[in-house]
Amino acid sequence: MTLVEGNTVQGKVVNITNFGAFVEVDGQTGLVHISEIADSYVKDIKDYIEPGEDVMVKVLSVGNDGKISLSIKQADSEVSV
């Protein structure tokens, strides 16, 4: 499946850094920046998610260079509405 901007898909957290979380979706890995984890201020990402966890993410962008930008916050707001 090709990732399309605006779609909400399920992925698996594969790594957490101090600036975000890497999530694997359909064999590709994208970044959820720390600002896209939750609506509130996030000091420690591990308070919200952990490696191996399945999460719903919204595809924000897919760059020509292969970089994929994802958001948990925006995927959660769509489900909550």
Residue frames as qw, qx, qy, qz and C-alpha x, y, z in Angstrom:
[[0.000, 0.889, 0.458, 0.000, 0.00, 0.00, 0.00],
 [0.389, 0.401, -0.022, 0.829, 1.26, 3.45, -0.88],
 [0.239, -0.551, -0.488, 0.634, 1.11, 6.01, 1.91],
 [0.130, 0.639, 0.408, 0.638, -1.06, 8.97, 0.94],
 [0.077, 0.099, -0.334, 0.934, -1.05, 12.34, 2.70],
 [0.501, -0.194, 0.016, -0.843, -4.15, 12.74, 4.85],
 [0.779, -0.136, -0.571, -0.220, -4.79, 9.02, 5.37],
 [0.492, -0.561, 0.518, -0.418, -5.00, 7.58, 8.87],
 [0.805, 0.195, -0.557, -0.062, -3.33, 4.19, 9.20],
 [0.810, -0.571, 0.128, -0.038, -2.11, 1.81, 11.90],
 [0.533, 0.620, -0.511, 0.267, 1.59, 1.47, 12.58],
 [0.854, -0.407, -0.237, 0.221, 4.01, 0.06, 15.15],
 [0.163, -0.938, 0.301, -0.055, 6.41, 2.15, 17.22],
 [0.913, 0.212, -0.220, 0.271, 9.91, 0.88, 16.44],
 [0.583, 0.015, -0.282, 0.762, 12.11, 3.46, 18.19],
 [0.208, -0.939, -0.274, -0.022, 11.82, 6.47, 20.48],
 [0.536, 0.234, -0.155, 0.796, 14.25, 9.39, 20.56],
 [0.181, -0.456, -0.411, 0.768, 14.25, 12.67, 22.46],
 [0.157, 0.269, -0.198, -0.930, 12.74, 14.47, 19.43],
 [0.696, 0.164, -0.184, -0.674, 10.11, 11.96, 18.33],
 [0.697, -0.080, 0.700, -0.132, 9.10, 8.38, 17.63],
 [0.234, 0.320, -0.732, -0.553, 9.76, 6.27, 14.58],
 [0.699, 0.180, 0.525, -0.452, 6.72, 4.31, 13.45],
 [0.113, -0.135, 0.861, 0.476, 6.69, 1.54, 10.86],
 [0.618, 0.438, 0.321, -0.570, 3.74, 1.59, 8.47],
 [0.852, 0.497, 0.110, -0.124, 3.48, -0.92, 5.63],
 [0.879, 0.083, 0.100, 0.459, 7.19, -1.67, 5.69],
 [0.337, 0.624, -0.040, 0.704, 8.19, 1.99, 5.67],
 [0.483, -0.476, -0.469, 0.566, 9.35, 4.02, 8.67],
 [0.065, 0.754, 0.186, 0.627, 8.14, 7.54, 9.37],
 [0.302, 0.017, -0.506, 0.808, 8.73, 10.07, 12.14],
 [0.312, -0.816, -0.454, -0.175, 6.16, 11.33, 14.61],
 [0.246, 0.482, -0.309, 0.782, 7.75, 14.56, 15.87],
 [0.232, -0.226, -0.727, 0.605, 7.41, 15.17, 19.62],
 [0.236, 0.159, 0.123, -0.951, 5.01, 18.05, 18.87],
 [0.606, 0.038, -0.467, -0.643, 2.68, 15.57, 17.11],
 [0.238, -0.009, -0.943, 0.233, 2.45, 13.05, 19.98],
 [0.171, -0.595, -0.747, 0.245, -0.34, 14.68, 22.02],
 [0.014, 0.850, 0.311, 0.426, -2.41, 17.87, 22.33],
 [0.488, -0.871, 0.035, 0.044, -0.69, 18.74, 25.60],
 [0.102, 0.819, -0.561, 0.060, 3.00, 19.50, 26.26],
 [0.988, -0.016, -0.140, 0.065, 5.10, 16.35, 25.96],
 [0.240, -0.831, 0.501, -0.027, 8.22, 16.31, 28.11],
 [0.266, -0.339, 0.898, 0.090, 8.93, 12.57, 27.83],
 [0.584, 0.171, -0.520, -0.599, 7.52, 10.62, 24.89],
 [0.338, 0.028, -0.935, 0.104, 7.75, 7.40, 26.90],
 [0.246, 0.165, 0.605, -0.739, 4.92, 8.73, 29.10],
 [0.601, 0.372, 0.009, -0.708, 2.64, 8.41, 26.05],
 [0.902, 0.333, -0.193, -0.195, 3.92, 5.51, 23.93],
 [0.538, -0.551, 0.627, 0.117, 6.52, 2.75, 24.04],
 [0.222, 0.424, -0.771, -0.420, 8.42, 0.66, 21.47],
 [0.007, -0.086, -0.994, -0.070, 6.37, -2.23, 20.09],
 [0.286, 0.472, 0.578, -0.601, 3.06, -0.45, 20.67],
 [0.243, 0.458, 0.682, 0.515, 0.51, -0.27, 17.85],
 [0.010, 0.533, 0.248, -0.809, -0.66, 3.28, 17.19],
 [0.436, 0.739, 0.490, 0.157, -2.95, 5.07, 14.75],
 [0.318, -0.435, 0.165, 0.826, -1.13, 7.78, 12.80],
 [0.482, 0.823, 0.240, -0.179, -2.14, 10.37, 10.23],
 [0.681, 0.135, 0.285, 0.661, 0.19, 10.77, 7.26],
 [0.034, -0.846, -0.101, 0.522, 1.18, 14.46, 7.18],
 [0.404, 0.793, -0.331, -0.312, 3.61, 14.29, 4.26],
 [0.891, -0.006, 0.358, 0.280, 5.62, 11.93, 2.11],
 [0.003, -0.834, 0.308, 0.458, 8.67, 13.69, 0.74],
 [0.750, 0.594, -0.270, -0.108, 10.40, 13.03, -2.57],
 [0.166, 0.607, -0.737, 0.246, 13.44, 12.07, -0.50],
 [0.613, -0.119, -0.780, -0.021, 11.43, 9.28, 1.16],
 [0.053, 0.031, -0.630, 0.774, 10.95, 11.05, 4.50],
 [0.372, -0.524, -0.678, -0.357, 7.53, 10.37, 5.99],
 [0.076, -0.205, 0.425, -0.878, 6.00, 12.74, 8.53],
 [0.428, -0.407, -0.790, -0.165, 3.30, 11.29, 10.80],
 [0.233, -0.372, 0.307, -0.845, 1.02, 12.51, 13.60],
 [0.239, -0.288, -0.904, 0.207, -0.55, 10.59, 16.48],
 [0.073, 0.338, 0.394, -0.852, -2.21, 13.77, 17.78],
 [0.409, 0.244, -0.266, -0.838, -4.13, 14.42, 14.56],
 [0.423, -0.062, -0.865, -0.262, -5.13, 10.77, 14.18],
 [0.157, -0.301, -0.798, 0.497, -6.51, 10.81, 17.76],
 [0.217, 0.321, 0.197, -0.901, -8.51, 13.98, 17.12],
 [0.451, 0.098, -0.576, -0.675, -10.17, 12.39, 14.07],
 [0.402, -0.186, -0.897, 0.020, -11.17, 9.31, 16.07],
 [0.095, -0.291, -0.628, 0.716, -12.45, 11.43, 18.99],
 [0.264, 0.111, -0.120, -0.951, -14.79, 13.55, 16.83]]
